[in-house]
Amino acid sequence: RVTVLVGAYLGEVLRETIGGAWELEATPVSGPSDYRLRLGKRVVTPVLEVQQRLLARTALPLHDYASRLAR
């Protein structure tokens, strides 16, 4: 639950700041990678990024992740 809540919040901040849209499909969500956000030509997965941090699979701070996408 925490993954989806924080990831969705991060995605909304990115969407509002950079400009973009969530990719919505009529299929059921099977995992964090299914929450996709289109930012121009890029497609990012903010919910998956949050999950990777919660599972200690990456140490890159979310601020650095967001800054990299904003460039």
PyMOL Python script that loads the backbone (N, CA, C, O; Angstrom):
from pymol import cmd

cmd.read_pdbstr("""\
ATOM      1  N   ARG A   1       0.810  -1.191   0.000  1.00  0.00           N
ATOM      2  CA  ARG A   1       0.000   0.000   0.000  1.00  0.00           C
ATOM      3  C   ARG A   1       0.857   1.260   0.000  1.00  0.00           C
ATOM      4  O   ARG A   1       0.575   2.216  -0.722  1.00  0.00           O
ATOM      5  N   VAL A   2       1.893   1.248   0.809  1.00  0.00           N
ATOM      6  CA  VAL A   2       2.786   2.397   0.890  1.00  0.00           C
ATOM      7  C   VAL A   2       3.424   2.668  -0.473  1.00  0.00           C
ATOM      8  O   VAL A   2       3.558   3.821  -0.882  1.00  0.00           O
ATOM      9  N   THR A   3       3.810   1.616  -1.162  1.00  0.00           N
ATOM     10  CA  THR A   3       4.435   1.761  -2.476  1.00  0.00           C
ATOM     11  C   THR A   3       3.531   2.518  -3.429  1.00  0.00           C
ATOM     12  O   THR A   3       3.973   3.450  -4.101  1.00  0.00           O
ATOM     13  N   VAL A   4       2.270   2.125  -3.490  1.00  0.00           N
ATOM     14  CA  VAL A   4       1.333   2.759  -4.417  1.00  0.00           C
ATOM     15  C   VAL A   4       1.045   4.199  -3.994  1.00  0.00           C
ATOM     16  O   VAL A   4       1.012   5.092  -4.841  1.00  0.00           O
ATOM     17  N   LEU A   5       0.838   4.434  -2.715  1.00  0.00           N
ATOM     18  CA  LEU A   5       0.528   5.790  -2.256  1.00  0.00           C
ATOM     19  C   LEU A   5       1.681   6.759  -2.516  1.00  0.00           C
ATOM     20  O   LEU A   5       1.470   7.840  -3.067  1.00  0.00           O
ATOM     21  N   VAL A   6       2.885   6.383  -2.126  1.00  0.00           N
ATOM     22  CA  VAL A   6       4.028   7.271  -2.313  1.00  0.00           C
ATOM     23  C   VAL A   6       4.383   7.374  -3.801  1.00  0.00           C
ATOM     24  O   VAL A   6       4.712   8.455  -4.291  1.00  0.00           O
ATOM     25  N   GLY A   7       4.315   6.262  -4.506  1.00  0.00           N
ATOM     26  CA  GLY A   7       4.612   6.276  -5.939  1.00  0.00           C
ATOM     27  C   GLY A   7       3.631   7.119  -6.730  1.00  0.00           C
ATOM     28  O   GLY A   7       4.024   7.840  -7.647  1.00  0.00           O
ATOM     29  N   ALA A   8       2.354   7.032  -6.379  1.00  0.00           N
ATOM     30  CA  ALA A   8       1.341   7.846  -7.057  1.00  0.00           C
ATOM     31  C   ALA A   8       1.553   9.326  -6.754  1.00  0.00           C
ATOM     32  O   ALA A   8       1.391  10.174  -7.632  1.00  0.00           O
ATOM     33  N   TYR A   9       1.910   9.631  -5.521  1.00  0.00           N
ATOM     34  CA  TYR A   9       2.191  11.024  -5.155  1.00  0.00           C
ATOM     35  C   TYR A   9       3.385  11.547  -5.959  1.00  0.00           C
ATOM     36  O   TYR A   9       3.330  12.641  -6.520  1.00  0.00           O
ATOM     37  N   LEU A  10       4.458  10.762  -6.010  1.00  0.00           N
ATOM     38  CA  LEU A  10       5.623  11.136  -6.791  1.00  0.00           C
ATOM     39  C   LEU A  10       5.234  11.346  -8.254  1.00  0.00           C
ATOM     40  O   LEU A  10       5.643  12.324  -8.880  1.00  0.00           O
ATOM     41  N   GLY A  11       4.450  10.430  -8.783  1.00  0.00           N
ATOM     42  CA  GLY A  11       4.002  10.544 -10.170  1.00  0.00           C
ATOM     43  C   GLY A  11       3.191  11.805 -10.416  1.00  0.00           C
ATOM     44  O   GLY A  11       3.352  12.455 -11.449  1.00  0.00           O
ATOM     45  N   GLU A  12       2.329  12.152  -9.486  1.00  0.00           N
ATOM     46  CA  GLU A  12       1.529  13.364  -9.632  1.00  0.00           C
ATOM     47  C   GLU A  12       2.387  14.616  -9.571  1.00  0.00           C
ATOM     48  O   GLU A  12       2.145  15.572 -10.309  1.00  0.00           O
ATOM     49  N   VAL A  13       3.383  14.620  -8.704  1.00  0.00           N
ATOM     50  CA  VAL A  13       4.300  15.762  -8.633  1.00  0.00           C
ATOM     51  C   VAL A  13       5.054  15.892  -9.965  1.00  0.00           C
ATOM     52  O   VAL A  13       5.186  16.993 -10.499  1.00  0.00           O
ATOM     53  N   LEU A  14       5.541  14.776 -10.491  1.00  0.00           N
ATOM     54  CA  LEU A  14       6.233  14.803 -11.776  1.00  0.00           C
ATOM     55  C   LEU A  14       5.302  15.251 -12.896  1.00  0.00           C
ATOM     56  O   LEU A  14       5.681  16.069 -13.735  1.00  0.00           O
ATOM     57  N   ARG A  15       4.096  14.718 -12.909  1.00  0.00           N
ATOM     58  CA  ARG A  15       3.124  15.059 -13.949  1.00  0.00           C
ATOM     59  C   ARG A  15       2.807  16.548 -13.932  1.00  0.00           C
ATOM     60  O   ARG A  15       2.753  17.187 -14.982  1.00  0.00           O
ATOM     61  N   GLU A  16       2.600  17.092 -12.760  1.00  0.00           N
ATOM     62  CA  GLU A  16       2.258  18.504 -12.630  1.00  0.00           C
ATOM     63  C   GLU A  16       3.459  19.402 -12.937  1.00  0.00           C
ATOM     64  O   GLU A  16       3.300  20.449 -13.564  1.00  0.00           O
ATOM     65  N   THR A  17       4.644  19.008 -12.507  1.00  0.00           N
ATOM     66  CA  THR A  17       5.845  19.831 -12.673  1.00  0.00           C
ATOM     67  C   THR A  17       6.382  19.781 -14.099  1.00  0.00           C
ATOM     68  O   THR A  17       6.681  20.820 -14.688  1.00  0.00           O
ATOM     69  N   ILE A  18       6.503  18.590 -14.650  1.00  0.00           N
ATOM     70  CA  ILE A  18       7.107  18.409 -15.967  1.00  0.00           C
ATOM     71  C   ILE A  18       6.052  18.461 -17.064  1.00  0.00           C
ATOM     72  O   ILE A  18       6.313  18.923 -18.175  1.00  0.00           O
ATOM     73  N   GLY A  19       4.868  17.985 -16.737  1.00  0.00           N
ATOM     74  CA  GLY A  19       3.808  17.897 -17.733  1.00  0.00           C
ATOM     75  C   GLY A  19       3.766  16.502 -18.309  1.00  0.00           C
ATOM     76  O   GLY A  19       4.753  16.029 -18.874  1.00  0.00           O
ATOM     77  N   GLY A  20       2.666  15.858 -18.176  1.00  0.00           N
ATOM     78  CA  GLY A  20       2.544  14.505 -18.685  1.00  0.00           C
ATOM     79  C   GLY A  20       1.188  13.940 -18.377  1.00  0.00           C
ATOM     80  O   GLY A  20       0.279  14.665 -17.974  1.00  0.00           O
ATOM     81  N   ALA A  21       1.048  12.644 -18.566  1.00  0.00           N
ATOM     82  CA  ALA A  21      -0.228  11.982 -18.328  1.00  0.00           C
ATOM     83  C   ALA A  21       0.011  10.526 -17.962  1.00  0.00           C
ATOM     84  O   ALA A  21       0.932   9.881 -18.462  1.00  0.00           O
ATOM     85  N   TRP A  22      -0.825  10.038 -17.094  1.00  0.00           N
ATOM     86  CA  TRP A  22      -0.785   8.627 -16.741  1.00  0.00           C
ATOM     87  C   TRP A  22      -1.272   7.825 -17.933  1.00  0.00           C
ATOM     88  O   TRP A  22      -2.217   8.230 -18.611  1.00  0.00           O
ATOM     89  N   GLU A  23      -0.639   6.696 -18.195  1.00  0.00           N
ATOM     90  CA  GLU A  23      -1.105   5.781 -19.229  1.00  0.00           C
ATOM     91  C   GLU A  23      -2.148   4.881 -18.591  1.00  0.00           C
ATOM     92  O   GLU A  23      -1.837   4.068 -17.721  1.00  0.00           O
ATOM     93  N   LEU A  24      -3.365   5.035 -19.025  1.00  0.00           N
ATOM     94  CA  LEU A  24      -4.461   4.278 -18.431  1.00  0.00           C
ATOM     95  C   LEU A  24      -4.901   3.176 -19.377  1.00  0.00           C
ATOM     96  O   LEU A  24      -5.144   3.408 -20.561  1.00  0.00           O
ATOM     97  N   GLU A  25      -4.997   2.000 -18.845  1.00  0.00           N
ATOM     98  CA  GLU A  25      -5.464   0.850 -19.626  1.00  0.00           C
ATOM     99  C   GLU A  25      -6.593   0.192 -18.865  1.00  0.00           C
ATOM    100  O   GLU A  25      -6.706   0.346 -17.649  1.00  0.00           O
ATOM    101  N   ALA A  26      -7.416  -0.529 -19.570  1.00  0.00           N
ATOM    102  CA  ALA A  26      -8.569  -1.186 -18.953  1.00  0.00           C
ATOM    103  C   ALA A  26      -8.204  -2.527 -18.319  1.00  0.00           C
ATOM    104  O   ALA A  26      -9.078  -3.226 -17.806  1.00  0.00           O
ATOM    105  N   THR A  27      -6.930  -2.889 -18.349  1.00  0.00           N
ATOM    106  CA  THR A  27      -6.522  -4.178 -17.793  1.00  0.00           C
ATOM    107  C   THR A  27      -6.217  -4.036 -16.305  1.00  0.00           C
ATOM    108  O   THR A  27      -5.832  -2.957 -15.856  1.00  0.00           O
ATOM    109  N   PRO A  28      -6.380  -5.094 -15.548  1.00  0.00           N
ATOM    110  CA  PRO A  28      -6.046  -5.035 -14.119  1.00  0.00           C
ATOM    111  C   PRO A  28      -4.544  -4.824 -13.910  1.00  0.00           C
ATOM    112  O   PRO A  28      -3.725  -5.275 -14.711  1.00  0.00           O
ATOM    113  N   VAL A  29      -4.206  -4.148 -12.848  1.00  0.00           N
ATOM    114  CA  VAL A  29      -2.806  -3.905 -12.500  1.00  0.00           C
ATOM    115  C   VAL A  29      -2.245  -5.159 -11.847  1.00  0.00           C
ATOM    116  O   VAL A  29      -2.818  -5.687 -10.894  1.00  0.00           O
ATOM    117  N   SER A  30      -1.121  -5.627 -12.371  1.00  0.00           N
ATOM    118  CA  SER A  30      -0.529  -6.848 -11.810  1.00  0.00           C
ATOM    119  C   SER A  30       0.731  -6.557 -10.995  1.00  0.00           C
ATOM    120  O   SER A  30       1.250  -7.445 -10.320  1.00  0.00           O
ATOM    121  N   GLY A  31       1.222  -5.322 -11.055  1.00  0.00           N
ATOM    122  CA  GLY A  31       2.414  -4.992 -10.289  1.00  0.00           C
ATOM    123  C   GLY A  31       2.774  -3.526 -10.426  1.00  0.00           C
ATOM    124  O   GLY A  31       2.146  -2.799 -11.196  1.00  0.00           O
ATOM    125  N   PRO A  32       3.779  -3.088  -9.685  1.00  0.00           N
ATOM    126  CA  PRO A  32       4.176  -1.686  -9.686  1.00  0.00           C
ATOM    127  C   PRO A  32       4.588  -1.143 -11.051  1.00  0.00           C
ATOM    128  O   PRO A  32       4.444   0.053 -11.307  1.00  0.00           O
ATOM    129  N   SER A  33       5.090  -1.989 -11.917  1.00  0.00           N
ATOM    130  CA  SER A  33       5.521  -1.514 -13.237  1.00  0.00           C
ATOM    131  C   SER A  33       4.354  -1.193 -14.157  1.00  0.00           C
ATOM    132  O   SER A  33       4.545  -0.593 -15.215  1.00  0.00           O
ATOM    133  N   ASP A  34       3.149  -1.587 -13.766  1.00  0.00           N
ATOM    134  CA  ASP A  34       1.964  -1.300 -14.580  1.00  0.00           C
ATOM    135  C   ASP A  34       1.459   0.128 -14.423  1.00  0.00           C
ATOM    136  O   ASP A  34       0.625   0.579 -15.208  1.00  0.00           O
ATOM    137  N   TYR A  35       1.957   0.844 -13.414  1.00  0.00           N
ATOM    138  CA  TYR A  35       1.607   2.258 -13.238  1.00  0.00           C
ATOM    139  C   TYR A  35       2.614   3.076 -14.037  1.00  0.00           C
ATOM    140  O   TYR A  35       3.719   3.342 -13.564  1.00  0.00           O
ATOM    141  N   ARG A  36       2.234   3.474 -15.247  1.00  0.00           N
ATOM    142  CA  ARG A  36       3.153   4.170 -16.140  1.00  0.00           C
ATOM    143  C   ARG A  36       2.716   5.620 -16.347  1.00  0.00           C
ATOM    144  O   ARG A  36       1.531   5.929 -16.470  1.00  0.00           O
ATOM    145  N   LEU A  37       3.710   6.482 -16.378  1.00  0.00           N
ATOM    146  CA  LEU A  37       3.486   7.910 -16.557  1.00  0.00           C
ATOM    147  C   LEU A  37       4.270   8.362 -17.778  1.00  0.00           C
ATOM    148  O   LEU A  37       5.482   8.158 -17.856  1.00  0.00           O
ATOM    149  N   ARG A  38       3.584   8.971 -18.723  1.00  0.00           N
ATOM    150  CA  ARG A  38       4.253   9.481 -19.929  1.00  0.00           C
ATOM    151  C   ARG A  38       4.622  10.934 -19.693  1.00  0.00           C
ATOM    152  O   ARG A  38       3.765  11.778 -19.430  1.00  0.00           O
ATOM    153  N   LEU A  39       5.925  11.210 -19.792  1.00  0.00           N
ATOM    154  CA  LEU A  39       6.467  12.559 -19.655  1.00  0.00           C
ATOM    155  C   LEU A  39       7.120  12.916 -20.984  1.00  0.00           C
ATOM    156  O   LEU A  39       8.297  12.623 -21.200  1.00  0.00           O
ATOM    157  N   GLY A  40       6.376  13.532 -21.855  1.00  0.00           N
ATOM    158  CA  GLY A  40       6.886  13.799 -23.204  1.00  0.00           C
ATOM    159  C   GLY A  40       7.072  12.492 -23.943  1.00  0.00           C
ATOM    160  O   GLY A  40       6.128  11.720 -24.107  1.00  0.00           O
ATOM    161  N   LYS A  41       8.296  12.248 -24.387  1.00  0.00           N
ATOM    162  CA  LYS A  41       8.589  11.004 -25.115  1.00  0.00           C
ATOM    163  C   LYS A  41       8.963   9.856 -24.188  1.00  0.00           C
ATOM    164  O   LYS A  41       9.029   8.703 -24.614  1.00  0.00           O
ATOM    165  N   ARG A  42       9.207  10.177 -22.911  1.00  0.00           N
ATOM    166  CA  ARG A  42       9.626   9.147 -21.947  1.00  0.00           C
ATOM    167  C   ARG A  42       8.426   8.555 -21.229  1.00  0.00           C
ATOM    168  O   ARG A  42       7.430   9.232 -20.977  1.00  0.00           O
ATOM    169  N   VAL A  43       8.546   7.288 -20.908  1.00  0.00           N
ATOM    170  CA  VAL A  43       7.570   6.619 -20.044  1.00  0.00           C
ATOM    171  C   VAL A  43       8.320   6.194 -18.797  1.00  0.00           C
ATOM    172  O   VAL A  43       9.329   5.493 -18.876  1.00  0.00           O
ATOM    173  N   VAL A  44       7.819   6.623 -17.635  1.00  0.00           N
ATOM    174  CA  VAL A  44       8.483   6.314 -16.365  1.00  0.00           C
ATOM    175  C   VAL A  44       7.518   5.537 -15.472  1.00  0.00           C
ATOM    176  O   VAL A  44       6.306   5.531 -15.687  1.00  0.00           O
ATOM    177  N   THR A  45       8.087   4.891 -14.476  1.00  0.00           N
ATOM    178  CA  THR A  45       7.309   4.067 -13.551  1.00  0.00           C
ATOM    179  C   THR A  45       7.597   4.498 -12.113  1.00  0.00           C
ATOM    180  O   THR A  45       8.388   3.853 -11.425  1.00  0.00           O
ATOM    181  N   PRO A  46       6.967   5.578 -11.652  1.00  0.00           N
ATOM    182  CA  PRO A  46       7.267   6.095 -10.320  1.00  0.00           C
ATOM    183  C   PRO A  46       6.909   5.132  -9.185  1.00  0.00           C
ATOM    184  O   PRO A  46       7.591   5.119  -8.160  1.00  0.00           O
ATOM    185  N   VAL A  47       5.869   4.337  -9.343  1.00  0.00           N
ATOM    186  CA  VAL A  47       5.499   3.383  -8.291  1.00  0.00           C
ATOM    187  C   VAL A  47       6.580   2.314  -8.168  1.00  0.00           C
ATOM    188  O   VAL A  47       6.942   1.925  -7.058  1.00  0.00           O
ATOM    189  N   LEU A  48       7.089   1.846  -9.278  1.00  0.00           N
ATOM    190  CA  LEU A  48       8.182   0.868  -9.262  1.00  0.00           C
ATOM    191  C   LEU A  48       9.439   1.470  -8.652  1.00  0.00           C
ATOM    192  O   LEU A  48      10.149   0.790  -7.912  1.00  0.00           O
ATOM    193  N   GLU A  49       9.726   2.736  -8.949  1.00  0.00           N
ATOM    194  CA  GLU A  49      10.893   3.401  -8.367  1.00  0.00           C
ATOM    195  C   GLU A  49      10.802   3.430  -6.847  1.00  0.00           C
ATOM    196  O   GLU A  49      11.792   3.182  -6.159  1.00  0.00           O
ATOM    197  N   VAL A  50       9.627   3.729  -6.325  1.00  0.00           N
ATOM    198  CA  VAL A  50       9.439   3.749  -4.872  1.00  0.00           C
ATOM    199  C   VAL A  50       9.623   2.343  -4.301  1.00  0.00           C
ATOM    200  O   VAL A  50      10.277   2.170  -3.272  1.00  0.00           O
ATOM    201  N   GLN A  51       9.054   1.352  -4.958  1.00  0.00           N
ATOM    202  CA  GLN A  51       9.193  -0.022  -4.467  1.00  0.00           C
ATOM    203  C   GLN A  51      10.661  -0.440  -4.402  1.00  0.00           C
ATOM    204  O   GLN A  51      11.074  -1.104  -3.451  1.00  0.00           O
ATOM    205  N   GLN A  52      11.448  -0.057  -5.400  1.00  0.00           N
ATOM    206  CA  GLN A  52      12.870  -0.419  -5.414  1.00  0.00           C
ATOM    207  C   GLN A  52      13.592   0.156  -4.193  1.00  0.00           C
ATOM    208  O   GLN A  52      14.499  -0.475  -3.650  1.00  0.00           O
ATOM    209  N   ARG A  53      13.191   1.340  -3.770  1.00  0.00           N
ATOM    210  CA  ARG A  53      13.812   1.934  -2.589  1.00  0.00           C
ATOM    211  C   ARG A  53      13.350   1.248  -1.315  1.00  0.00           C
ATOM    212  O   ARG A  53      14.146   1.015  -0.406  1.00  0.00           O
ATOM    213  N   LEU A  54      12.085   0.929  -1.250  1.00  0.00           N
ATOM    214  CA  LEU A  54      11.564   0.256  -0.052  1.00  0.00           C
ATOM    215  C   LEU A  54      12.173  -1.134   0.127  1.00  0.00           C
ATOM    216  O   LEU A  54      12.336  -1.609   1.251  1.00  0.00           O
ATOM    217  N   LEU A  55      12.502  -1.772  -0.973  1.00  0.00           N
ATOM    218  CA  LEU A  55      13.118  -3.105  -0.919  1.00  0.00           C
ATOM    219  C   LEU A  55      14.646  -3.027  -0.885  1.00  0.00           C
ATOM    220  O   LEU A  55      15.328  -4.049  -0.950  1.00  0.00           O
ATOM    221  N   ALA A  56      15.172  -1.814  -0.782  1.00  0.00           N
ATOM    222  CA  ALA A  56      16.620  -1.554  -0.708  1.00  0.00           C
ATOM    223  C   ALA A  56      17.365  -2.074  -1.934  1.00  0.00           C
ATOM    224  O   ALA A  56      18.503  -2.530  -1.825  1.00  0.00           O
ATOM    225  N   ARG A  57      16.730  -2.007  -3.089  1.00  0.00           N
ATOM    226  CA  ARG A  57      17.399  -2.434  -4.323  1.00  0.00           C
ATOM    227  C   ARG A  57      18.108  -1.285  -5.016  1.00  0.00           C
ATOM    228  O   ARG A  57      18.887  -1.502  -5.945  1.00  0.00           O
ATOM    229  N   THR A  58      17.845  -0.074  -4.575  1.00  0.00           N
ATOM    230  CA  THR A  58      18.553   1.097  -5.087  1.00  0.00           C
ATOM    231  C   THR A  58      18.670   2.122  -3.971  1.00  0.00           C
ATOM    232  O   THR A  58      17.805   2.228  -3.102  1.00  0.00           O
ATOM    233  N   ALA A  59      19.748   2.863  -4.019  1.00  0.00           N
ATOM    234  CA  ALA A  59      19.978   3.873  -2.979  1.00  0.00           C
ATOM    235  C   ALA A  59      19.798   5.285  -3.511  1.00  0.00           C
ATOM    236  O   ALA A  59      19.939   6.248  -2.758  1.00  0.00           O
ATOM    237  N   LEU A  60      19.490   5.425  -4.794  1.00  0.00           N
ATOM    238  CA  LEU A  60      19.294   6.746  -5.379  1.00  0.00           C
ATOM    239  C   LEU A  60      18.096   7.432  -4.720  1.00  0.00           C
ATOM    240  O   LEU A  60      16.983   6.910  -4.781  1.00  0.00           O
ATOM    241  N   PRO A  61      18.301   8.574  -4.102  1.00  0.00           N
ATOM    242  CA  PRO A  61      17.181   9.273  -3.459  1.00  0.00           C
ATOM    243  C   PRO A  61      16.122   9.677  -4.481  1.00  0.00           C
ATOM    244  O   PRO A  61      16.442   9.947  -5.639  1.00  0.00           O
ATOM    245  N   LEU A  62      14.879   9.718  -4.060  1.00  0.00           N
ATOM    246  CA  LEU A  62      13.784  10.088  -4.959  1.00  0.00           C
ATOM    247  C   LEU A  62      13.979  11.496  -5.508  1.00  0.00           C
ATOM    248  O   LEU A  62      13.594  11.774  -6.644  1.00  0.00           O
ATOM    249  N   HIS A  63      14.569  12.381  -4.722  1.00  0.00           N
ATOM    250  CA  HIS A  63      14.830  13.735  -5.205  1.00  0.00           C
ATOM    251  C   HIS A  63      15.758  13.694  -6.418  1.00  0.00           C
ATOM    252  O   HIS A  63      15.536  14.411  -7.394  1.00  0.00           O
ATOM    253  N   ASP A  64      16.787  12.865  -6.359  1.00  0.00           N
ATOM    254  CA  ASP A  64      17.718  12.744  -7.486  1.00  0.00           C
ATOM    255  C   ASP A  64      17.022  12.129  -8.697  1.00  0.00           C
ATOM    256  O   ASP A  64      17.260  12.541  -9.832  1.00  0.00           O
ATOM    257  N   TYR A  65      16.168  11.151  -8.453  1.00  0.00           N
ATOM    258  CA  TYR A  65      15.389  10.530  -9.542  1.00  0.00           C
ATOM    259  C   TYR A  65      14.527  11.586 -10.228  1.00  0.00           C
ATOM    260  O   TYR A  65      14.517  11.680 -11.455  1.00  0.00           O
ATOM    261  N   ALA A  66      13.810  12.377  -9.442  1.00  0.00           N
ATOM    262  CA  ALA A  66      12.924  13.406 -10.000  1.00  0.00           C
ATOM    263  C   ALA A  66      13.734  14.492 -10.711  1.00  0.00           C
ATOM    264  O   ALA A  66      13.333  14.961 -11.776  1.00  0.00           O
ATOM    265  N   SER A  67      14.850  14.888 -10.142  1.00  0.00           N
ATOM    266  CA  SER A  67      15.699  15.911 -10.774  1.00  0.00           C
ATOM    267  C   SER A  67      16.220  15.437 -12.117  1.00  0.00           C
ATOM    268  O   SER A  67      16.272  16.205 -13.077  1.00  0.00           O
ATOM    269  N   ARG A  68      16.602  14.185 -12.183  1.00  0.00           N
ATOM    270  CA  ARG A  68      17.109  13.618 -13.440  1.00  0.00           C
ATOM    271  C   ARG A  68      16.017  13.646 -14.515  1.00  0.00           C
ATOM    272  O   ARG A  68      16.302  13.923 -15.680  1.00  0.00           O
ATOM    273  N   LEU A  69      14.786  13.364 -14.132  1.00  0.00           N
ATOM    274  CA  LEU A  69      13.688  13.366 -15.103  1.00  0.00           C
ATOM    275  C   LEU A  69      13.316  14.777 -15.540  1.00  0.00           C
ATOM    276  O   LEU A  69      12.834  14.970 -16.657  1.00  0.00           O
ATOM    277  N   ALA A  70      13.532  15.755 -14.683  1.00  0.00           N
ATOM    278  CA  ALA A  70      13.163  17.130 -14.999  1.00  0.00           C
ATOM    279  C   ALA A  70      14.122  17.792 -15.981  1.00  0.00           C
ATOM    280  O   ALA A  70      13.801  18.843 -16.536  1.00  0.00           O
ATOM    281  N   ARG A  71      15.275  17.206 -16.202  1.00  0.00           N
ATOM    282  CA  ARG A  71      16.253  17.805 -17.132  1.00  0.00           C
ATOM    283  C   ARG A  71      15.841  17.645 -18.549  1.00  0.00           C
ATOM    284  O   ARG A  71      16.550  18.091 -19.451  1.00  0.00           O
TER     285      ARG A  71
END
""", "prot")
cmd.dss("prot")
cmd.show_as("cartoon", "prot")
cmd.util.cbc("prot")
cmd.orient("prot")
